[in-house]
Amino acid sequence: MDQNDHGESPVAGLLLAAGGGRRLGGRPKALLPYRGRPLVEHAVRSLREGGCERIHVVLGAAADEVRARAVLPGCVLVGNPEWESGMGSSLRAGLASLTAASVRSAALVMLVDQPGIGPAAVARVLAAYGSPGTLAAAAYGGERGHPVLFGADHWAAVAEDATGDQGARGYLRSHARDIALVECGDVAGAYDIDTEEDLSHLEE
């Protein structure tokens, strides 16, 4: 894996944290309490401790409140005014912000509502980076999950394909043979915080 003079990975972390928590009574996912702090802080910490020096965070629902309450030093906060249209718009906004920031390597995409995915899984997927043509993803029992690493060569096509709540699923399906799957089931849990029942995970 290419690294800069300080040994950090050139891959940027891209955290999608714009969701409004529709099935959670409209509670923005970034602000859900986890271990006494907003959930978005936990996700950023996982990316940073996993090896991402540069981190862009896409905000949408209650963006002003997230900016005011969450402590996210060193992160680039990206507003997505179209967040209600689904995850696809957040992915497009995040990739556009990385392009504007002259990132030319890859983006490690993570979702804010998966607190069971920590630094160990991030580091494993990060290690799969070889070039801007790399496609890699965490796997859980052989099934593809997050985080997903998109080399910069894929960004334009991913953004074009990212519509509604599909995000990059269509692109990943059509390029399944090109994806390096990195098993992470032994170090991470791939559950989502989508419903009231899922909130029990935040009490662990």
PyMOL CGO cylinders between C-alpha atoms (Angstrom):
from pymol import cmd
from pymol.cgo import CYLINDER

trace = [
    CYLINDER, 0.00, 0.00, 0.00, 1.32, 3.41, -0.92, 0.3, 1, 1, 1, 1, 1, 1,
    CYLINDER, 1.32, 3.41, -0.92, 1.93, 5.67, 2.04, 0.3, 1, 1, 1, 1, 1, 1,
    CYLINDER, 1.93, 5.67, 2.04, 3.15, 9.19, 2.51, 0.3, 1, 1, 1, 1, 1, 1,
    CYLINDER, 3.15, 9.19, 2.51, 6.33, 10.23, 4.33, 0.3, 1, 1, 1, 1, 1, 1,
    CYLINDER, 6.33, 10.23, 4.33, 4.64, 9.98, 7.72, 0.3, 1, 1, 1, 1, 1, 1,
    CYLINDER, 4.64, 9.98, 7.72, 3.39, 6.44, 7.16, 0.3, 1, 1, 1, 1, 1, 1,
    CYLINDER, 3.39, 6.44, 7.16, -0.31, 7.30, 6.99, 0.3, 1, 1, 1, 1, 1, 1,
    CYLINDER, -0.31, 7.30, 6.99, -2.56, 5.76, 4.40, 0.3, 1, 1, 1, 1, 1, 1,
    CYLINDER, -2.56, 5.76, 4.40, -3.37, 7.99, 1.41, 0.3, 1, 1, 1, 1, 1, 1,
    CYLINDER, -3.37, 7.99, 1.41, -6.94, 6.71, 1.51, 0.3, 1, 1, 1, 1, 1, 1,
    CYLINDER, -6.94, 6.71, 1.51, -9.53, 9.18, 2.79, 0.3, 1, 1, 1, 1, 1, 1,
    CYLINDER, -9.53, 9.18, 2.79, -12.32, 8.17, 5.12, 0.3, 1, 1, 1, 1, 1, 1,
    CYLINDER, -12.32, 8.17, 5.12, -15.80, 9.11, 3.92, 0.3, 1, 1, 1, 1, 1, 1,
    CYLINDER, -15.80, 9.11, 3.92, -18.49, 8.91, 6.58, 0.3, 1, 1, 1, 1, 1, 1,
    CYLINDER, -18.49, 8.91, 6.58, -22.12, 9.08, 5.47, 0.3, 1, 1, 1, 1, 1, 1,
    CYLINDER, -22.12, 9.08, 5.47, -23.97, 10.64, 8.42, 0.3, 1, 1, 1, 1, 1, 1,
    CYLINDER, -23.97, 10.64, 8.42, -26.89, 12.50, 6.84, 0.3, 1, 1, 1, 1, 1, 1,
    CYLINDER, -26.89, 12.50, 6.84, -29.77, 10.16, 7.67, 0.3, 1, 1, 1, 1, 1, 1,
    CYLINDER, -29.77, 10.16, 7.67, -32.84, 11.49, 9.45, 0.3, 1, 1, 1, 1, 1, 1,
    CYLINDER, -32.84, 11.49, 9.45, -33.79, 8.27, 11.25, 0.3, 1, 1, 1, 1, 1, 1,
    CYLINDER, -33.79, 8.27, 11.25, -37.26, 8.05, 9.75, 0.3, 1, 1, 1, 1, 1, 1,
    CYLINDER, -37.26, 8.05, 9.75, -37.95, 4.69, 11.45, 0.3, 1, 1, 1, 1, 1, 1,
    CYLINDER, -37.95, 4.69, 11.45, -36.52, 6.07, 14.70, 0.3, 1, 1, 1, 1, 1, 1,
    CYLINDER, -36.52, 6.07, 14.70, -39.14, 8.76, 15.09, 0.3, 1, 1, 1, 1, 1, 1,
    CYLINDER, -39.14, 8.76, 15.09, -37.13, 11.29, 13.09, 0.3, 1, 1, 1, 1, 1, 1,
    CYLINDER, -37.13, 11.29, 13.09, -34.06, 11.24, 15.32, 0.3, 1, 1, 1, 1, 1, 1,
    CYLINDER, -34.06, 11.24, 15.32, -30.98, 12.07, 13.20, 0.3, 1, 1, 1, 1, 1, 1,
    CYLINDER, -30.98, 12.07, 13.20, -28.65, 9.08, 13.32, 0.3, 1, 1, 1, 1, 1, 1,
    CYLINDER, -28.65, 9.08, 13.32, -25.51, 11.18, 13.73, 0.3, 1, 1, 1, 1, 1, 1,
    CYLINDER, -25.51, 11.18, 13.73, -26.80, 12.45, 17.08, 0.3, 1, 1, 1, 1, 1, 1,
    CYLINDER, -26.80, 12.45, 17.08, -27.98, 9.17, 18.60, 0.3, 1, 1, 1, 1, 1, 1,
    CYLINDER, -27.98, 9.17, 18.60, -26.30, 8.81, 22.00, 0.3, 1, 1, 1, 1, 1, 1,
    CYLINDER, -26.30, 8.81, 22.00, -23.58, 6.17, 22.20, 0.3, 1, 1, 1, 1, 1, 1,
    CYLINDER, -23.58, 6.17, 22.20, -21.37, 5.82, 25.26, 0.3, 1, 1, 1, 1, 1, 1,
    CYLINDER, -21.37, 5.82, 25.26, -22.30, 9.32, 26.32, 0.3, 1, 1, 1, 1, 1, 1,
    CYLINDER, -22.30, 9.32, 26.32, -21.48, 11.06, 23.03, 0.3, 1, 1, 1, 1, 1, 1,
    CYLINDER, -21.48, 11.06, 23.03, -23.11, 11.52, 19.59, 0.3, 1, 1, 1, 1, 1, 1,
    CYLINDER, -23.11, 11.52, 19.59, -22.80, 8.41, 17.42, 0.3, 1, 1, 1, 1, 1, 1,
    CYLINDER, -22.80, 8.41, 17.42, -20.99, 10.34, 14.69, 0.3, 1, 1, 1, 1, 1, 1,
    CYLINDER, -20.99, 10.34, 14.69, -18.00, 10.83, 16.99, 0.3, 1, 1, 1, 1, 1, 1,
    CYLINDER, -18.00, 10.83, 16.99, -17.65, 7.07, 17.46, 0.3, 1, 1, 1, 1, 1, 1,
    CYLINDER, -17.65, 7.07, 17.46, -17.65, 6.48, 13.69, 0.3, 1, 1, 1, 1, 1, 1,
    CYLINDER, -17.65, 6.48, 13.69, -15.05, 9.19, 13.08, 0.3, 1, 1, 1, 1, 1, 1,
    CYLINDER, -15.05, 9.19, 13.08, -12.86, 7.73, 15.81, 0.3, 1, 1, 1, 1, 1, 1,
    CYLINDER, -12.86, 7.73, 15.81, -13.09, 4.28, 14.19, 0.3, 1, 1, 1, 1, 1, 1,
    CYLINDER, -13.09, 4.28, 14.19, -11.97, 5.71, 10.85, 0.3, 1, 1, 1, 1, 1, 1,
    CYLINDER, -11.97, 5.71, 10.85, -9.10, 7.65, 12.40, 0.3, 1, 1, 1, 1, 1, 1,
    CYLINDER, -9.10, 7.65, 12.40, -7.85, 4.85, 14.63, 0.3, 1, 1, 1, 1, 1, 1,
    CYLINDER, -7.85, 4.85, 14.63, -8.17, 2.47, 11.69, 0.3, 1, 1, 1, 1, 1, 1,
    CYLINDER, -8.17, 2.47, 11.69, -5.71, 4.56, 9.68, 0.3, 1, 1, 1, 1, 1, 1,
    CYLINDER, -5.71, 4.56, 9.68, -7.61, 7.30, 7.84, 0.3, 1, 1, 1, 1, 1, 1,
    CYLINDER, -7.61, 7.30, 7.84, -5.87, 10.61, 8.40, 0.3, 1, 1, 1, 1, 1, 1,
    CYLINDER, -5.87, 10.61, 8.40, -8.20, 12.64, 6.13, 0.3, 1, 1, 1, 1, 1, 1,
    CYLINDER, -8.20, 12.64, 6.13, -11.89, 12.26, 6.94, 0.3, 1, 1, 1, 1, 1, 1,
    CYLINDER, -11.89, 12.26, 6.94, -14.88, 13.86, 5.21, 0.3, 1, 1, 1, 1, 1, 1,
    CYLINDER, -14.88, 13.86, 5.21, -18.25, 13.63, 6.98, 0.3, 1, 1, 1, 1, 1, 1,
    CYLINDER, -18.25, 13.63, 6.98, -21.46, 14.13, 5.00, 0.3, 1, 1, 1, 1, 1, 1,
    CYLINDER, -21.46, 14.13, 5.00, -24.21, 15.77, 7.07, 0.3, 1, 1, 1, 1, 1, 1,
    CYLINDER, -24.21, 15.77, 7.07, -27.88, 16.29, 6.25, 0.3, 1, 1, 1, 1, 1, 1,
    CYLINDER, -27.88, 16.29, 6.25, -30.59, 15.92, 8.89, 0.3, 1, 1, 1, 1, 1, 1,
    CYLINDER, -30.59, 15.92, 8.89, -30.09, 18.45, 11.71, 0.3, 1, 1, 1, 1, 1, 1,
    CYLINDER, -30.09, 18.45, 11.71, -26.73, 19.40, 10.21, 0.3, 1, 1, 1, 1, 1, 1,
    CYLINDER, -26.73, 19.40, 10.21, -26.45, 22.61, 12.23, 0.3, 1, 1, 1, 1, 1, 1,
    CYLINDER, -26.45, 22.61, 12.23, -27.13, 20.73, 15.45, 0.3, 1, 1, 1, 1, 1, 1,
    CYLINDER, -27.13, 20.73, 15.45, -24.56, 18.08, 14.58, 0.3, 1, 1, 1, 1, 1, 1,
    CYLINDER, -24.56, 18.08, 14.58, -21.97, 20.79, 13.90, 0.3, 1, 1, 1, 1, 1, 1,
    CYLINDER, -21.97, 20.79, 13.90, -22.78, 22.40, 17.25, 0.3, 1, 1, 1, 1, 1, 1,
    CYLINDER, -22.78, 22.40, 17.25, -22.89, 19.28, 19.43, 0.3, 1, 1, 1, 1, 1, 1,
    CYLINDER, -22.89, 19.28, 19.43, -20.42, 16.83, 17.92, 0.3, 1, 1, 1, 1, 1, 1,
    CYLINDER, -20.42, 16.83, 17.92, -16.68, 17.23, 18.47, 0.3, 1, 1, 1, 1, 1, 1,
    CYLINDER, -16.68, 17.23, 18.47, -15.10, 16.35, 15.11, 0.3, 1, 1, 1, 1, 1, 1,
    CYLINDER, -15.10, 16.35, 15.11, -11.63, 17.90, 15.02, 0.3, 1, 1, 1, 1, 1, 1,
    CYLINDER, -11.63, 17.90, 15.02, -9.77, 17.75, 11.73, 0.3, 1, 1, 1, 1, 1, 1,
    CYLINDER, -9.77, 17.75, 11.73, -12.79, 16.55, 9.77, 0.3, 1, 1, 1, 1, 1, 1,
    CYLINDER, -12.79, 16.55, 9.77, -14.14, 18.19, 6.63, 0.3, 1, 1, 1, 1, 1, 1,
    CYLINDER, -14.14, 18.19, 6.63, -17.89, 18.57, 7.14, 0.3, 1, 1, 1, 1, 1, 1,
    CYLINDER, -17.89, 18.57, 7.14, -19.85, 18.33, 3.91, 0.3, 1, 1, 1, 1, 1, 1,
    CYLINDER, -19.85, 18.33, 3.91, -23.46, 19.53, 3.79, 0.3, 1, 1, 1, 1, 1, 1,
    CYLINDER, -23.46, 19.53, 3.79, -25.92, 17.57, 1.67, 0.3, 1, 1, 1, 1, 1, 1,
    CYLINDER, -25.92, 17.57, 1.67, -29.08, 19.65, 1.15, 0.3, 1, 1, 1, 1, 1, 1,
    CYLINDER, -29.08, 19.65, 1.15, -30.60, 16.74, -0.80, 0.3, 1, 1, 1, 1, 1, 1,
    CYLINDER, -30.60, 16.74, -0.80, -30.19, 14.21, 2.02, 0.3, 1, 1, 1, 1, 1, 1,
    CYLINDER, -30.19, 14.21, 2.02, -33.91, 13.37, 2.08, 0.3, 1, 1, 1, 1, 1, 1,
    CYLINDER, -33.91, 13.37, 2.08, -33.60, 11.85, -1.40, 0.3, 1, 1, 1, 1, 1, 1,
    CYLINDER, -33.60, 11.85, -1.40, -31.54, 8.99, 0.04, 0.3, 1, 1, 1, 1, 1, 1,
    CYLINDER, -31.54, 8.99, 0.04, -28.03, 7.73, 0.59, 0.3, 1, 1, 1, 1, 1, 1,
    CYLINDER, -28.03, 7.73, 0.59, -27.09, 8.13, -3.06, 0.3, 1, 1, 1, 1, 1, 1,
    CYLINDER, -27.09, 8.13, -3.06, -27.04, 11.92, -2.81, 0.3, 1, 1, 1, 1, 1, 1,
    CYLINDER, -27.04, 11.92, -2.81, -24.76, 11.75, 0.24, 0.3, 1, 1, 1, 1, 1, 1,
    CYLINDER, -24.76, 11.75, 0.24, -22.35, 9.44, -1.53, 0.3, 1, 1, 1, 1, 1, 1,
    CYLINDER, -22.35, 9.44, -1.53, -22.26, 11.81, -4.50, 0.3, 1, 1, 1, 1, 1, 1,
    CYLINDER, -22.26, 11.81, -4.50, -21.68, 14.83, -2.24, 0.3, 1, 1, 1, 1, 1, 1,
    CYLINDER, -21.68, 14.83, -2.24, -18.90, 13.05, -0.39, 0.3, 1, 1, 1, 1, 1, 1,
    CYLINDER, -18.90, 13.05, -0.39, -17.06, 11.90, -3.50, 0.3, 1, 1, 1, 1, 1, 1,
    CYLINDER, -17.06, 11.90, -3.50, -17.38, 15.40, -4.99, 0.3, 1, 1, 1, 1, 1, 1,
    CYLINDER, -17.38, 15.40, -4.99, -15.85, 16.90, -1.84, 0.3, 1, 1, 1, 1, 1, 1,
    CYLINDER, -15.85, 16.90, -1.84, -12.90, 14.48, -2.01, 0.3, 1, 1, 1, 1, 1, 1,
    CYLINDER, -12.90, 14.48, -2.01, -12.36, 15.32, -5.67, 0.3, 1, 1, 1, 1, 1, 1,
    CYLINDER, -12.36, 15.32, -5.67, -12.45, 19.04, -4.86, 0.3, 1, 1, 1, 1, 1, 1,
    CYLINDER, -12.45, 19.04, -4.86, -9.88, 18.42, -2.12, 0.3, 1, 1, 1, 1, 1, 1,
    CYLINDER, -9.88, 18.42, -2.12, -7.56, 16.80, -4.69, 0.3, 1, 1, 1, 1, 1, 1,
    CYLINDER, -7.56, 16.80, -4.69, -7.77, 13.31, -3.21, 0.3, 1, 1, 1, 1, 1, 1,
    CYLINDER, -7.77, 13.31, -3.21, -6.66, 10.98, -6.00, 0.3, 1, 1, 1, 1, 1, 1,
    CYLINDER, -6.66, 10.98, -6.00, -6.25, 7.66, -4.20, 0.3, 1, 1, 1, 1, 1, 1,
    CYLINDER, -6.25, 7.66, -4.20, -9.39, 6.10, -2.74, 0.3, 1, 1, 1, 1, 1, 1,
    CYLINDER, -9.39, 6.10, -2.74, -12.29, 6.60, -0.35, 0.3, 1, 1, 1, 1, 1, 1,
    CYLINDER, -12.29, 6.60, -0.35, -13.11, 4.24, 2.48, 0.3, 1, 1, 1, 1, 1, 1,
    CYLINDER, -13.11, 4.24, 2.48, -16.88, 4.64, 2.84, 0.3, 1, 1, 1, 1, 1, 1,
    CYLINDER, -16.88, 4.64, 2.84, -18.50, 3.97, 6.20, 0.3, 1, 1, 1, 1, 1, 1,
    CYLINDER, -18.50, 3.97, 6.20, -22.04, 4.45, 7.51, 0.3, 1, 1, 1, 1, 1, 1,
    CYLINDER, -22.04, 4.45, 7.51, -22.70, 6.29, 10.76, 0.3, 1, 1, 1, 1, 1, 1,
    CYLINDER, -22.70, 6.29, 10.76, -25.32, 3.80, 11.95, 0.3, 1, 1, 1, 1, 1, 1,
    CYLINDER, -25.32, 3.80, 11.95, -23.04, 0.75, 12.19, 0.3, 1, 1, 1, 1, 1, 1,
    CYLINDER, -23.04, 0.75, 12.19, -21.31, 1.15, 15.57, 0.3, 1, 1, 1, 1, 1, 1,
    CYLINDER, -21.31, 1.15, 15.57, -20.23, -2.50, 15.60, 0.3, 1, 1, 1, 1, 1, 1,
    CYLINDER, -20.23, -2.50, 15.60, -17.68, -1.69, 12.90, 0.3, 1, 1, 1, 1, 1, 1,
    CYLINDER, -17.68, -1.69, 12.90, -14.56, -0.36, 14.57, 0.3, 1, 1, 1, 1, 1, 1,
    CYLINDER, -14.56, -0.36, 14.57, -10.90, 0.40, 13.84, 0.3, 1, 1, 1, 1, 1, 1,
    CYLINDER, -10.90, 0.40, 13.84, -9.91, -3.24, 13.27, 0.3, 1, 1, 1, 1, 1, 1,
    CYLINDER, -9.91, -3.24, 13.27, -12.29, -3.66, 10.32, 0.3, 1, 1, 1, 1, 1, 1,
    CYLINDER, -12.29, -3.66, 10.32, -11.31, -0.25, 8.94, 0.3, 1, 1, 1, 1, 1, 1,
    CYLINDER, -11.31, -0.25, 8.94, -7.63, -1.17, 9.06, 0.3, 1, 1, 1, 1, 1, 1,
    CYLINDER, -7.63, -1.17, 9.06, -8.19, -4.50, 7.31, 0.3, 1, 1, 1, 1, 1, 1,
    CYLINDER, -8.19, -4.50, 7.31, -10.10, -2.99, 4.40, 0.3, 1, 1, 1, 1, 1, 1,
    CYLINDER, -10.10, -2.99, 4.40, -7.63, -0.09, 4.21, 0.3, 1, 1, 1, 1, 1, 1,
    CYLINDER, -7.63, -0.09, 4.21, -4.81, -2.60, 3.79, 0.3, 1, 1, 1, 1, 1, 1,
    CYLINDER, -4.81, -2.60, 3.79, -6.44, -3.86, 0.58, 0.3, 1, 1, 1, 1, 1, 1,
    CYLINDER, -6.44, -3.86, 0.58, -5.67, -0.56, -1.17, 0.3, 1, 1, 1, 1, 1, 1,
    CYLINDER, -5.67, -0.56, -1.17, -3.17, -0.92, -3.96, 0.3, 1, 1, 1, 1, 1, 1,
    CYLINDER, -3.17, -0.92, -3.96, -3.99, 1.74, -6.53, 0.3, 1, 1, 1, 1, 1, 1,
    CYLINDER, -3.99, 1.74, -6.53, -6.78, 4.11, -7.64, 0.3, 1, 1, 1, 1, 1, 1,
    CYLINDER, -6.78, 4.11, -7.64, -8.27, 1.11, -9.46, 0.3, 1, 1, 1, 1, 1, 1,
    CYLINDER, -8.27, 1.11, -9.46, -8.86, -0.85, -6.24, 0.3, 1, 1, 1, 1, 1, 1,
    CYLINDER, -8.86, -0.85, -6.24, -12.32, -2.02, -5.19, 0.3, 1, 1, 1, 1, 1, 1,
    CYLINDER, -12.32, -2.02, -5.19, -12.51, -3.70, -1.78, 0.3, 1, 1, 1, 1, 1, 1,
    CYLINDER, -12.51, -3.70, -1.78, -15.09, -4.33, 0.91, 0.3, 1, 1, 1, 1, 1, 1,
    CYLINDER, -15.09, -4.33, 0.91, -15.44, -5.89, 4.31, 0.3, 1, 1, 1, 1, 1, 1,
    CYLINDER, -15.44, -5.89, 4.31, -17.17, -9.26, 4.35, 0.3, 1, 1, 1, 1, 1, 1,
    CYLINDER, -17.17, -9.26, 4.35, -19.10, -10.94, 7.13, 0.3, 1, 1, 1, 1, 1, 1,
    CYLINDER, -19.10, -10.94, 7.13, -19.32, -14.69, 6.73, 0.3, 1, 1, 1, 1, 1, 1,
    CYLINDER, -19.32, -14.69, 6.73, -18.44, -14.16, 3.07, 0.3, 1, 1, 1, 1, 1, 1,
    CYLINDER, -18.44, -14.16, 3.07, -21.24, -11.62, 2.52, 0.3, 1, 1, 1, 1, 1, 1,
    CYLINDER, -21.24, -11.62, 2.52, -20.20, -8.14, 1.38, 0.3, 1, 1, 1, 1, 1, 1,
    CYLINDER, -20.20, -8.14, 1.38, -20.76, -5.30, 3.85, 0.3, 1, 1, 1, 1, 1, 1,
    CYLINDER, -20.76, -5.30, 3.85, -19.15, -2.07, 5.06, 0.3, 1, 1, 1, 1, 1, 1,
    CYLINDER, -19.15, -2.07, 5.06, -16.79, -0.38, 5.01, 0.3, 1, 1, 1, 1, 1, 1,
    CYLINDER, -16.79, -0.38, 5.01, -16.23, -0.29, 1.25, 0.3, 1, 1, 1, 1, 1, 1,
    CYLINDER, -16.23, -0.29, 1.25, -13.10, 1.06, -0.43, 0.3, 1, 1, 1, 1, 1, 1,
    CYLINDER, -13.10, 1.06, -0.43, -13.55, 2.78, -3.79, 0.3, 1, 1, 1, 1, 1, 1,
    CYLINDER, -13.55, 2.78, -3.79, -10.42, 3.64, -5.73, 0.3, 1, 1, 1, 1, 1, 1,
    CYLINDER, -10.42, 3.64, -5.73, -10.65, 7.06, -7.36, 0.3, 1, 1, 1, 1, 1, 1,
    CYLINDER, -10.65, 7.06, -7.36, -10.87, 5.51, -10.83, 0.3, 1, 1, 1, 1, 1, 1,
    CYLINDER, -10.87, 5.51, -10.83, -14.37, 4.32, -9.90, 0.3, 1, 1, 1, 1, 1, 1,
    CYLINDER, -14.37, 4.32, -9.90, -15.75, 7.53, -8.41, 0.3, 1, 1, 1, 1, 1, 1,
    CYLINDER, -15.75, 7.53, -8.41, -17.31, 9.07, -11.50, 0.3, 1, 1, 1, 1, 1, 1,
    CYLINDER, -17.31, 9.07, -11.50, -19.19, 5.87, -12.39, 0.3, 1, 1, 1, 1, 1, 1,
    CYLINDER, -19.19, 5.87, -12.39, -20.22, 5.28, -8.76, 0.3, 1, 1, 1, 1, 1, 1,
    CYLINDER, -20.22, 5.28, -8.76, -21.59, 8.82, -8.50, 0.3, 1, 1, 1, 1, 1, 1,
    CYLINDER, -21.59, 8.82, -8.50, -23.52, 8.45, -11.75, 0.3, 1, 1, 1, 1, 1, 1,
    CYLINDER, -23.52, 8.45, -11.75, -25.08, 5.22, -10.50, 0.3, 1, 1, 1, 1, 1, 1,
    CYLINDER, -25.08, 5.22, -10.50, -25.85, 6.45, -6.96, 0.3, 1, 1, 1, 1, 1, 1,
    CYLINDER, -25.85, 6.45, -6.96, -29.54, 7.27, -6.83, 0.3, 1, 1, 1, 1, 1, 1,
    CYLINDER, -29.54, 7.27, -6.83, -32.15, 7.11, -4.07, 0.3, 1, 1, 1, 1, 1, 1,
    CYLINDER, -32.15, 7.11, -4.07, -31.30, 4.81, -1.18, 0.3, 1, 1, 1, 1, 1, 1,
    CYLINDER, -31.30, 4.81, -1.18, -29.32, 2.44, -3.39, 0.3, 1, 1, 1, 1, 1, 1,
    CYLINDER, -29.32, 2.44, -3.39, -26.02, 4.21, -2.82, 0.3, 1, 1, 1, 1, 1, 1,
    CYLINDER, -26.02, 4.21, -2.82, -23.37, 2.15, -4.59, 0.3, 1, 1, 1, 1, 1, 1,
    CYLINDER, -23.37, 2.15, -4.59, -25.16, -1.19, -4.42, 0.3, 1, 1, 1, 1, 1, 1,
    CYLINDER, -25.16, -1.19, -4.42, -25.89, -1.35, -8.14, 0.3, 1, 1, 1, 1, 1, 1,
    CYLINDER, -25.89, -1.35, -8.14, -22.32, -0.50, -9.06, 0.3, 1, 1, 1, 1, 1, 1,
    CYLINDER, -22.32, -0.50, -9.06, -20.93, -3.05, -6.63, 0.3, 1, 1, 1, 1, 1, 1,
    CYLINDER, -20.93, -3.05, -6.63, -23.26, -5.76, -7.95, 0.3, 1, 1, 1, 1, 1, 1,
    CYLINDER, -23.26, -5.76, -7.95, -22.16, -5.12, -11.52, 0.3, 1, 1, 1, 1, 1, 1,
    CYLINDER, -22.16, -5.12, -11.52, -18.49, -5.18, -10.51, 0.3, 1, 1, 1, 1, 1, 1,
    CYLINDER, -18.49, -5.18, -10.51, -18.69, -8.07, -8.06, 0.3, 1, 1, 1, 1, 1, 1,
    CYLINDER, -18.69, -8.07, -8.06, -15.81, -9.94, -9.70, 0.3, 1, 1, 1, 1, 1, 1,
    CYLINDER, -15.81, -9.94, -9.70, -13.50, -6.97, -9.21, 0.3, 1, 1, 1, 1, 1, 1,
    CYLINDER, -13.50, -6.97, -9.21, -14.12, -6.56, -5.46, 0.3, 1, 1, 1, 1, 1, 1,
    CYLINDER, -14.12, -6.56, -5.46, -11.52, -7.83, -3.02, 0.3, 1, 1, 1, 1, 1, 1,
    CYLINDER, -11.52, -7.83, -3.02, -13.53, -9.15, -0.08, 0.3, 1, 1, 1, 1, 1, 1,
    CYLINDER, -13.53, -9.15, -0.08, -11.83, -8.77, 3.30, 0.3, 1, 1, 1, 1, 1, 1,
    CYLINDER, -11.83, -8.77, 3.30, -13.32, -10.98, 6.01, 0.3, 1, 1, 1, 1, 1, 1,
    CYLINDER, -13.32, -10.98, 6.01, -14.08, -8.95, 9.14, 0.3, 1, 1, 1, 1, 1, 1,
    CYLINDER, -14.08, -8.95, 9.14, -16.68, -11.08, 10.89, 0.3, 1, 1, 1, 1, 1, 1,
    CYLINDER, -16.68, -11.08, 10.89, -14.22, -11.97, 13.64, 0.3, 1, 1, 1, 1, 1, 1,
    CYLINDER, -14.22, -11.97, 13.64, -13.54, -8.33, 14.57, 0.3, 1, 1, 1, 1, 1, 1,
    CYLINDER, -13.54, -8.33, 14.57, -16.77, -6.45, 13.79, 0.3, 1, 1, 1, 1, 1, 1,
    CYLINDER, -16.77, -6.45, 13.79, -20.55, -6.64, 13.80, 0.3, 1, 1, 1, 1, 1, 1,
    CYLINDER, -20.55, -6.64, 13.80, -22.34, -5.39, 10.71, 0.3, 1, 1, 1, 1, 1, 1,
    CYLINDER, -22.34, -5.39, 10.71, -25.72, -4.53, 12.26, 0.3, 1, 1, 1, 1, 1, 1,
    CYLINDER, -25.72, -4.53, 12.26, -27.51, -1.25, 11.45, 0.3, 1, 1, 1, 1, 1, 1,
    CYLINDER, -27.51, -1.25, 11.45, -29.36, 1.09, 13.79, 0.3, 1, 1, 1, 1, 1, 1,
    CYLINDER, -29.36, 1.09, 13.79, -32.56, 1.42, 11.79, 0.3, 1, 1, 1, 1, 1, 1,
    CYLINDER, -32.56, 1.42, 11.79, -35.45, 0.69, 14.16, 0.3, 1, 1, 1, 1, 1, 1,
    CYLINDER, -35.45, 0.69, 14.16, -36.42, 1.22, 17.80, 0.3, 1, 1, 1, 1, 1, 1,
    CYLINDER, -36.42, 1.22, 17.80, -35.43, -2.40, 18.51, 0.3, 1, 1, 1, 1, 1, 1,
    CYLINDER, -35.43, -2.40, 18.51, -31.94, -1.75, 17.11, 0.3, 1, 1, 1, 1, 1, 1,
    CYLINDER, -31.94, -1.75, 17.11, -31.33, 0.94, 19.71, 0.3, 1, 1, 1, 1, 1, 1,
    CYLINDER, -31.33, 0.94, 19.71, -30.45, -1.80, 22.19, 0.3, 1, 1, 1, 1, 1, 1,
    CYLINDER, -30.45, -1.80, 22.19, -27.10, -2.09, 20.40, 0.3, 1, 1, 1, 1, 1, 1,
    CYLINDER, -27.10, -2.09, 20.40, -26.24, 1.42, 21.57, 0.3, 1, 1, 1, 1, 1, 1,
    CYLINDER, -26.24, 1.42, 21.57, -26.50, 0.30, 25.17, 0.3, 1, 1, 1, 1, 1, 1,
    CYLINDER, -26.50, 0.30, 25.17, -23.71, -2.26, 24.81, 0.3, 1, 1, 1, 1, 1, 1,
]
cmd.load_cgo(trace, "trace")
